[in-house]
Amino acid sequence: MDATLIRAAQGGSEEAFARLVDRHQQALRGFLRRACGNWALADDLAQEALLTAWSRIDRLDEDANVRAWFCGIGYNKCLTELRSGRRARRREADYQSSDQRSPGVAPEDRLALEQAMAALPLEQRAVVALCLAAEFSHADAADALGLPLGTVKSHVTRGRARLMEALGARDDGR
């Protein structure tokens, strides 16, 4: 279905692009929220990523994974934002004021997990957010982030181990 929508969007159909956005924006926002650690910033970056995607739709192969493409654009936006530090104070204030509680997760575990995620290097955090939280395949995460498949697998393994350690749980490798 995405291939048909891609072709129509490449032909100038805003409605087709809007349908692609409807199908994949939640995955993009969820990924960016985990990767950035800030919901407000993630939503801003998602909007920027979708605007960029619309302007570059002609470059997309009709058989491409649209979700991975959106996430790749979003990841690049995230990297640019984090490197520039333009919104550092605002990000921190928004993060501190947001209620990011997950149902069924003890507050101390949630805090430990958030701290462990924040301690991961950005690239590793992005891979963990895609593969473990957003359930991307390793190949899709590699495509989205522009990383070699082996690097993605290494990041998942190391990231999972660090998160499990932070939670005081045993990592059985699953």
N, C-alpha and C positions, 0 to 999 in steps of 0.2 A: 504494500500500500504506500509506503514512503516513496518508492521510486516514481509512482504516478504523481504524487504531490510535489516531489522535487522537480520533475519535468514541468509541471504546471507553474510552479513558483519561478522557475528559470524563464518561463514565458511571460512573467510579469504578474501572475495571479497572487494578489495579496491574500486572498481567501485561502489558497493552497498553503501559503507560508504560515498563515495563522493556524491552520489545522496541524501543521508540523509542530509549531510552538505548543499548541494545546496538548499534543501527544507526548512531548519530551521536556517541557519546561520544569515540571516537578522534579525530575531526575537531575536536571541541571542545578536547580536551586538547592536541592538536598546535598549534592556533591559540594557545591560552593560553600554551603553553611558549615559542612564538616571541615573542608580544607581551610577556610578563613577563620573559623571559630567565632564568627560574628554574623548574626542573621541579617541585620540591616545592611551591612556592607555586601554580604552575599547576594541579597536581593538586588542591590544597585548594580553589582557586577553581572548578574544574570541578565538584567535589562540591557546593559551595554553589550554583552555577548550576543544577545538576540538581534540587536540593531546591527552589529558587525556581521552576523550571519546573513541577515537580509541583504546587506550590501555586497556580500561575497557569494551569494547563492549560485551565481553562474560558474563558480569554480568547483562546485561540489559534484562529484560523480553520482549518477542516479542510483547506483548500487551501494553507496556509502552508508555507514551506520550514522544516522542523523544524531542520535543521542550522544554518541562518542564525539562527533564533530562539534556539537554544541558545547560539550564538556571541555574539549580541547581549547576552544576559543575562550571559554570561561576561565580555564586554568591560566591561560596566557594573560588575561585581564587581571586575575588574582596576583600573579607574579609581578606584573607591572605595578599594581597598587601597593603591594607589600614592599617592593623595593623602593618605591618613591617615598613612602611614609607620609603622603599628603593628608591622610585621615587618621593618623595614629591616635591622637587624643580622642577623636570622636568614636573610633572603633572601640577603644578601651571603655569609654563611658557607656556605649550601647551594650557591649558585652556584659558589663557589670550590672546593668539595669534589666537585662532580659531574663526571663524565667525559662530556663532550658531544661526543666526537669523532664525526665522520661518516666512514664508510668511503670511501676513495678521495679524501679531501680532505686536502691538505697542512696540517700544524698551523699554519703561518704564515698560510695562506689562511683557515682556520677562525677563527683569532684576529682577523684583519683584518675578516672578515665579522661576527663577533660585536661587535667594537668599532664597526663602521659601523652595525649595527642599533641598538646601544645609543645611538648619537649621534643617531639619527633622533628627531624629536618623536614622542611617544606615539601620536598619532592616525595619523601617517604610518607608523610602525612596525607598527601594527595592520593597516593596509591592505596593506602589503607582505607581512606574514605571511599574510594571507588570500589575496591575489591571486597572489603569486609562489610562496609555499611551499605553501599548502594548495590551490592551484588553484581558488579561488572565482572566479566570474565577477565582473566589476565591479558588476553589478546586485545579485548576492547579497551582496557585501561591503557595498555601500551599505545594503541592508536590514538586515544584521546589525549594523552600526555606527551606523545612524541618520544617515548622511551623504548629502548630495546626490551623485548619480552623477558629476557633473563634478568634484567635490572628490576622489572616489575615484580617478578617472582621473588627475588632477593629482598626487595622492600617489604613485600607482604610477610615473608617469613620473619624478618627482623622486627618489623613493626608489631606483628601479632605477639611475638615473644616479649617485647617491651611493654605492651599493653597488659598482657597476662601477668607479668611481673608486678606492674603497678597495682593491679587488682588483687595480688596475692593468690592468684589461681595457678593451677598447673596447666601448662600448654601441652596437650597431647597431639598437636600437629594437625588437627582437623579444622 
